[in-house]
Amino acid sequence: MQFVFDLDGTICFKGQSISNDILKALAALTMNGDEVIFASARPIRDMLPVIRKDFHSYTMIGGNGSLISKNGKIVYSKSFSDEELLGIRDLIDSFDVKYLIDGEWDYAYTGPADHPILQNLDPAKLARNLKLESLTSIVKILLLELSNNERLEKELANLALTIHKHGDENVFDISPNGVDKWSALQELGVQRGNYIAFGNDANDRTMFEHALHSIMIGYHEQLAPLAKETIRYNNHVEQAIVEKILELTNIFKLIKS
C-alpha cells in the first residue's frame, strides 16, 4: 500500500520538523513493505529542512504537484507555459502585487521583510533569491499582500490555472493548469483507490478524492466531505497520528498475509 502525507499542518506543525515519533511510524510503514510519499505545497527545496536527512530518499511531491523528487533528485518538473506566465505577469503589473515565485530550485521574492511566509522560505539557505526574469522553468506562484481580491480572483479565473485561495493569509497559491497533488501521484503511477491520504487543506482535495482511505487532520470545509476519518488538533495530535499510522500498518499487514 502507498501512504501519501501532506506536511504542514498534517505531520509537521508551526514550521517545525516532523517529530521523531512520527518518523518512527513512517519507518514502520516502510519496514512493512509499504511506500511513503510526502506531498506538499512547499517546493522540494523547502521540504528537505523539515524532513530528517535519512528520509530524503523517499519520494516527494513538491509545489502542489509541479515537482517530484526520488532518491534525492528532482526527476519531474511541470512549469507554467509562456502564455500562462504572460497572463500572470500582466496581472502582477496591473494590480502591483507582491509575490513569491518558485523555479525548480531558486526563487524570486518581492514581499516585505517581515512577512510570515519567510518562516518557511528556504530556511536551510539552499537556494538564491533572484530577479523574476532570471528564473527559468517557473513551477509555483504565490501572490501576497493583496488588495482588490475579488477583482484579481476574477481575472485569475480567466487564465484557467490551478488556484488555491488562502483567505486567512491573504494569499493566492497558483500552479500550472492541470497540476495538483493527484496529477503528480498519477505521474508516479499511483492508482486510484490504491493509497491512503493524510492531509489538512484545500490543496489535498484531489488526492482525497481518489484515495482508498483519507484522514483529515484538523478541519477544512472543502476537505471534510471527502475525509473518511478526522484527527482533531489538540495537545495530543501527533500521538494520535502515530497511533493511526500504526493501526493502518497492522490492518494492511493482516490483509497482505
N, C-alpha and C positions, 0 to 999 in steps of 0.2 A: 504494500500500500504506500501511496505517496501522501505526505503531510506537508501542507503549504501554510507558512506562517508569515503574516504581516509583522512588522517590527514595532514602530512607535504606537504606544497605547494598547498593544496586543501582547508582546512578550518582553518589551523594554519600556521603561516609564520615565517621564520627566528628563529625557535626554541622556539617561544613564545607560550603561551597557547591559546586555542580557545577563541576568544573575546566574551564578554558578549552579544553583539548584535547577533552574530551567534548562541550562545547557546539559546538565547531567541527564535530565529526562529526554532531551533530544538525542543524546548519545545512545540512550537505551533503545530508542526507535531504530537507530542505525544498526545497533547490535542485533536487533530483531529481524534485520533484513529489509526494513522499510527505508524509504528515501525521504529526507528532509529538504525542503526547498524554502528559502527565505524570499519574500516578495514584498517590496517596499516602494513607497513614493520617493524615497531617497535615491539619488544616483549611487552606483556601486561605490564610488569614492567615499561617500558619507555613510554607507552601510558598514564598511570594514571596521571603523573605530568602535562600534557598539557590539561587534561580534568577535569573540575571542579568536586569537590567531589560528589555533588548531582547527577551527571551523571554517576558515577562509576557503577551503577547497570545496565546500558544499555549494550546490547550485544556488545562485542568487539572481532574482529578477529585480532590477532597479528601475527608477524613473517611471513608476506605474506601468511597466511593461515595455519600455523602449530599450532597455538594456538587459542582457543576460551574461552572467559570468559563470564559468565552470572551471574547476580546478585552478582557481586563482587568476583566470584570464577572461577578458571580455570576448565572447565568441559571437555575439549578436548585437546589432545596433539598428534601431529604426528611427531615422531622423525626419524632421519636417521637410516637405518639398519646398522648392524655391517659391512656388506660388503661395503656399501656406505662410511662409516667412514674410513674404512681401505684404500680405494682408495684415499680419500681426504687427509688423514694423510700422505700417501706416496708422494703426490704432494707437500704438505706443506714442507716436509723434503727435497724433491728434489730441489725445487725452493727457499727454505729458505724464505717462505712467512710469513709476519706478519698477524695477524688475530684478529677478534672479533668473538668469538663463544658463542652462547647462549644456555643454558639449559632452562628448563621451567621457572626458576627464576634467578639463578645465571649465571655467565658468565666467560669466560677466554679471556683476552686481552693482546696482546704482542706488540702492536704498540707503536709509540713514544708518549711522554707525551704531545705533542702539536698538535696531530692530530685533525682535525676539527670534526671528528665523536664523540669526547669526549664531545662536547657541548650537545649532546642528550643522552649520555650514563649514565643511572642511576642517573639523576640529583637529585632525592629525596633520594639517598643513601638507597635504599630498598633492595639491593642485595649484594653479595660478588663477588669479582674478585678472582677466584680460578685457580689453575693449570688445564690444559685441562683434565688430567687423573682423576681429582676429579669430573668432571661434569658427570651427568647421564642424559639420555634422551635428547640428543642434537637435537635442532629443527631448528637452523638457523646458517649460517656461512657467515661471510664477510671476504674476502681476501683483504688485504690492501697493500699499498706501493709496487705495482707490477712492476717487470721488466720482459722482455720476455713475454709480454702479449699474443701475438699471439700463441706462443708455449703452454703456460699454458691453453689458451682457447681451443685449440685443444685437449689437454689431458683431460680437464674437460668434453668436449663433449662426450668423450668415456665412461664417468661414468653414462650417462643417468639421470642427475639430472635436477631440475628446476633452471635455472641460468638467472639472470638479470645483465647485464653489465652496470655500471655507468661510462661512459667514462670520464666525466668531473672530477669525483672524483677518478679515477684510482682504482676502486673497483669492485670485483665480489661478487654479492649477491646470495647465494646458499640456496636452500630449498630441502627437500627430493623429490624424484621422484613423480610426480603427484600432488604435493602440490602447490596451488596458492589460490588467494582470491575466485575464483569461486568454487574450491573444498570445501572450508570452508563454503561458502554460501549453497552449496548442503548439507553439513553435518548438517546445521541448518534447512534444509527443505525448503529453499527458492527456488521458482520455476522459471524456465526460462521464461523471458518475464513478470515477475510479480514484478519487483522492478526498482527503479530509482538509477543510479550510478553517483557519483561525484568523479572525480579523475584527476591526472595530470601527471602520469608517466607510464613507460612500465609495471610496476607490476600491473597496473589497467586494463591492456588489456583484460584479461579473463573475468573480471566482466562486462566490457563494451560490450563484445561480446554477452552476454546472457541477457542484460538489456532490459526492455521495452523502457527506455529513458536514455540517457547518456549526462552528462555535463562535458566537459574538462575545467579545469582551467589552464590558460596559454596555452602553446603549446608543444606537444611532437609528433615527426614524426610517432611513432608507434601507438599512441593513436588517432591521428587526423582522420584517415579514419573511425574510429568506433564511433566518437562523433557525437551526434545529435545537440548539441549546444556547443558554446565556450564562456567562460568568460575570457577576456584578463587580464593579470597582469597590473595594474596601481595603482594610489593612492586611487582609489575607489573600488578596487576588493572586499573587504569584504562587502561593501554596496551592490554591485551587486549580490553577493552570497546570502545575506539576502533577497533581492528582488526576486531572482529566487526561493528560498525555499518557500517564502510566496505565490508567484504566483502558484507554483505547489501544495501547500497546498489547495489553493482556487479551483484549477481545479479539484482535486480529491475529494474535499468536494462536489462539484456540481455533480460529477459522482456518488458518494455514495447516494446522495439524489434523 
